[in-house]
Amino acid sequence: MAFPKLTNDLILRAARGESVEQVPVWVMRQAGRYLQEFQDVRAQHDFFTICRTPELACEVTLQPIKKFSLDAAIIFSDILVVPQALGMTVEMIQGKGPHFPTPLNSPTDVKSLKYPVDVNKELNYVFSAISLTRHRLEGKVPLIGFCGAPVSFLIFVLFTTSLYIVDPNVIHD
């Protein structure tokens, strides 16, 4: 099924370096702690359940679009779904953040990862959330997403939590 025709392409034109009539507005953490609607969903579902359930990911993605005049929606997902697809356990600890009970401590630990990965199977919920959200946006604004850089990903899986200042030699090894 075709997606609805886009009626606000302001952020896309700005991203291409084209002249725009106004500066596009979007918020990095659109679905976050500052929205009561998000807090209500989060009180009923853990973080990864929201990520893995297309209907919930769509709902929290649309919340700020319904509340504010923004020029883009940001899909609710997380870089941490990638290590999960590779077979790693990731826990989201309330008030602390992500935790890997079994981080990659040595180059030989990499052999424990699931590889190759059937991305269409393991991350299908992300693709479904994107498609569902694009339809529910009804072409009002573009849907954008972010992905973590390889170094961000590496820091998470090596050091079990968010970014630390690390010795580059550890990463190189």
Secondary structure, DSSP 4 states (H G I P E B T S, - for coil): -PPPPPS--HHHHHHTT---SS-----TTSSSTT-HHHHHHHHHS-HHHHHH-HHHHHHHHHHHHHHS--S-EE----TTHHHHHTT---EEETTTEEE-SS---SGGGGGGS--S--HHHHTHHHHHHHHHHHHHTTTSS-EE-----HHHHHHHHHHSSS-----HHHHH-
